[in-house]
Amino acid sequence: MKYRSLICAILVMAGMPLYGQMVSAHASAAAAKPAGPAAPQPVGKPVARVNGTVLTDNDLLREMYNIFPYARQHRGTFPPELEPSIRQGALKMIVFEELVYQDAVRRGLTVSTARLDKAVVDFRKQFKNPDDYRNYVRTEGGGSEQTLRVKIRRSLLIDEVLQQQVESKSAVTMAQAKAWYDKNPDQFRVPESFSFQTISVMPPAKATAAQLKEARKRADDAYKQAKATKDYESFGVLAEKISEDDYRVMMGDHKDVDRGKLPPDVLKVLDGMKPGQVSDLLQFAGIYTVIRLNAHTPPRLRSFDEVKASLQQNLQIQKREQLRSSLDKKLRAGAKVEEL
């Protein structure tokens, strides 16, 4: 479905019509799975009843894979710690879709033969080969292309309702985005930050005098080499070779760090440096460190021109979600929904 929304925190949207998501679900499921824990095997067990219409674990599992497609890369199984929320999100979604579909039928919405024919053709084109398509028809349509047409028609009707009730009403103008920007300036303040690299020498936790002496020797050598570097690249390559802190795998780069997240001792050093400068050999909590300051960004307010595109998009997403939630609430109010 085109206008599907976030129902649980980890919902991942496919950005295609529901019938496109169905083919994606099938294509991945058809891939060979390595040995390991068995993937969930739906058996047609009822999981919900919406105004008498039964939804099964087949519908539920398909939606769970839409929400968390990465499960297909792990033998079709879901992370145990996430599976309950994925399942609950999927259950809410399939119930919502059924409510929307029933609303479309109740309001007498129709799908023209030409539109349905085109959707069927487009759907079939998404399969890599005819065998995949035939396998899908067999598993999802009981071997009947007519049953498949019914499923696609259902998806088109759901899309039609959501287009009318949600998508067409979710537009946010640039003027509205600007008004929101003006009312919420704190949302666009960029805090002061420092971008820097480090090279560290870390003596053992309970170092002997000899170990401390040896660590100091290595630190002095690291400092001399660091001072000889000329730029970000050369300092980073050196960090990869000799640094002993976790940032060595990223060329010693800490990226942008907010001023408020840095220890006072480190801030004191950074405040006295200029971009491109390498510090003296420092010692913090027993660890020898050399710092290269790459950038110091003062606090500022991001301009509307910088944020207008993403702000307009985010406000539209929020409005769409609010409209979808309102529609869900409205449809549920007059429905009998049972989770089995």
N, C-alpha and C positions, 0 to 999 in steps of 0.2 A: 504494500500500500504506500502511495506516495507521501502521505502526510502523517505517517506514524510518528509518535512522540516518545519522549523519555518516560518510562514507567518505573524503572529502578535505576540505581546509580550506575550500573555497568552496561546499560542498554546501548547497543551499537547499531546504528542505522545503516541500512544498505542503500538508501537513496534511490530505490526503484519501485515500480508497482508491485503489489503483492504477488502477482503471478510470476514476476521476475525473481522474487525472493524464493518462491517455491522451486524454481528451476535451479537456483543457486544451492538450495538445500539438498536437492537430489543429486546434483553433479558431484558435490563433495562427499556425500554419503556413499556414492558408488565407488570412490577411490579405495584401493586396497589398504587395509589397516594392519599394522604390525601386531605381533603377539602382545598380550597384556590384558588388563581388565576389560571385560566386555562392555560395549557401548549399550546404552539403554535400548531395550527392544519393546516398542509399543505393541499392544495386543488388541487395541480397540476398546480399552477400558474407559468407561465414562469418567470424566473429571469435573464436568460442570453441566448444569442444565439452565438454559436461558429461555424463559417462557415456553418451556416444554421441549425445546430443541437441545439435543444432547451433543456436547463437545467431548472428544475423546483424547486419550493420551497420544494419538497420532498427531492431532492438531497441536497439542501442547509441546511435544518434542520438536516439531517443525519450528515452532515459535521460539523455543529455547535456543535452537541453533541460529535463528535470525538474530537473537539478542547477543549470543556469545559464539560467533562463528569459529573462534579459535579452538573450540572443543574438537572440531573436526581434525585438527592437526595432532590431537592427542587421543587417538583411537576412539573418538566420538564421546569421550567422557568429559565431565565438567569438574572443575576444582571443587573438592568437598566443601570448602569454606564458603564458596560462592553459589553452589547449586541451589540452596533454599531460596535465595533472593532472585536468582535467575528464573527458577520455577514459578515463583509468585508473580514476577513481572510478566512472564509469558502467559500465565493464567489470566491475569488482568487484561492483557492485550487481546487474547482470543475471545474473551467475554465481550470486551468493548467492540470488537469487529462484528460479532454476531448481533449485538444491539444495534449497531449502525446499519447493518444489512437489513434487519427486520424493520428498521425505521424507513429505509428506502422502499421496501416492499409495501409497507403500510401507506406511504405517500404516493404510491403508484408510479415510481420512477421506472424508466425503461432504458434498455440498451438497444440501439438500432442494430439490425443484422450486419450492416456494413462495418460499423464500429467493432462489433464482436468478431467478425471475420478478420479484420485487420489485427486485432489483439491476439487472436489465435496464431496468425502467421508470425507476428513479432515474437510471440512466446516460443514458437517452434524454432525460430532462428537462433535463439540463445543456447541451444544444445550444440555440442561440438560435432555430433554425428547422429545419423538416423537411429542407431542402436540405442544411444542414450535416451533419445526421445521416446522410442518404443518401450524402453524399460520404465521410464517415468509414467507413461500411460498405463502400463501394467500395474505398477505399485501404487500410484496415486489415483488412477481413474478406474481401477478394476478392469483394465483392458479396454475400456470404452472411451473413445475420443469424445463422444457426446457428453459423458460425465465430466470430462475435462473442460468442455465448453461451458458447462454449468458452473464449474468452479471459477473459470475466468470471468464469466458474466457476474458472478457474485462479487468478485474483486473490483470490477468496474463500477458496480453500484455503490460499493463502499467508498471508492475514490470519489464518486460523484457527490455523495452526501458530504464528505469531508471538504471537498472543493467549495461547496456552497456554504457550509456552516463554519468552517475553520479557515481554510486557506484564503478565500476571497476577502475575509474580514481581518486578516492578520497583517496587512500592509502597514508599514510605518514610514511616514514621509521624512524627508531630510529636515524639514522645519520641526517636526516632532522630536527627532533625534537631537537637534540643537537645543530645544527647550529642556530636554532631559539633561543634556550636558551642562547647561547653565545652572540647573537646580542641584546638581550633584558634583561639584568641582572636586571634592575629596576623592572621588573615584578615579580621577585622572592625574593625581599627583604622583610624581616619580620621586622616590626618596633618594637621598644622597647615597652614592655607592662607590665602591672601589673594585677595580678589576686588577688582579695581580696573579703572579706565579710564585711558587716556592720550590726550594731545594732544601731538603731536611736530612739531618743525620740523627738517628735515634739510638742512644745507648740502651742496653738491656735495662729492664725495670729495676733489678737489684744488681747493678753493675759493680764489679770490683774496681779497685783503684787502677789496676792495669787496663781494664776495659774502658774506664772513663778516659784514661790517657790516650788510648788508641782511638776512641771516638772523637776526641778533640783534634787529634792529628788528621783524621779523615775530614772533619768539619773545616779545618783550616785549608785543606787541599780543595775541598768543594767550593769554599769561598773564593779562593784565587781563580779557579776556573770560571766561576759565575761572573766575577768581575771582568773577566776577559771576553765575555759574550757581548755581541753587538746589537742583538735584536730579539724579538719574541721567539723566533724560530730557533736560534742558536741556544738561547736559555732553555727552551722547551726540550730540545734534543738532549741537552746535558741533564735536565731533570729526569728524563726517561732512563738515562744511563746510570746515574749515581744517587738520585734521591731515594729516600727510604719511607716517605709518607705515601698515603693512598693516592695522592694527586699525580704521582709520577706517570701513571698510565694515561693521563690527559695532558702531558707536557707540563705538568706542574700547575696547570691553569685552574684557578678557583672561579673564573668568570666574574660576573657582577655580584658583589655581596653588599647588602644593605649595611649602612653604617651602624645601625642599631644592633646588628647581629655579630659585630666584631668585638673581641676583648679589648679593654682599655689599653693594654700594653701594645697590642698590634696597631690600634688606632693612632697611638702616639707616634709610632714609626711612620705609618702611612701619611699622616698629616704633614710630616716634615719632608716628604719626597715629592719629586716631580715625575710625570709620566716618562717611562724609558729608563729611569734611574734604578740601580741595584743597591740594596741596602748594605750596611756592614753585617758582619756575622752576629746574629742575634741568638739569644737563648731564652726559650719560654718553657717553663715546667721541665727543665732538664733536656729539652730537645734543641739542637742547634739548627738554625734556619737562616736562609738567605732569601730575601724577597725582591722581586722585580715588579715595580708598579707599572701597569700598562695603561690605566686610565682612571681618572677621578671625575665622577659625574656629580655635579652639584644638584640639589633638589630643584625640581621645576614642575610646572603644570603643563601637561601635554596639550597641544592646541587642538581645537575641534577638527581642523583639517587632517591632523594625524590620526584621529580616532574615528572619524565620521563613518567610514565604510564598515568597520567591525562593529561599531556601536549600533548602527542602523540594523545590521544583521542580527545582533544579539537581542535587541529589543523586539525584532520580528519573531525570533524564536520564542522569547518569553511570552509574547502576545499569543502566538500560536498554541503554546502549551496551556495557557489560561483558557483559551477558547475550547480546546480539546477537553480539558478537565471539566469545564462547565457543561459541555455536551454529554460527557460521560455521566456526570451527576444527574443531568436532566433525564437521560434515557433510563438510568437505573431507578429513578424515582417512580416510574410507572411500570417497572418490570419485575418479574419474579426470577431472581438469580440464585441458584443453589450451587455451591462448590461441594463436590462429592469426594 
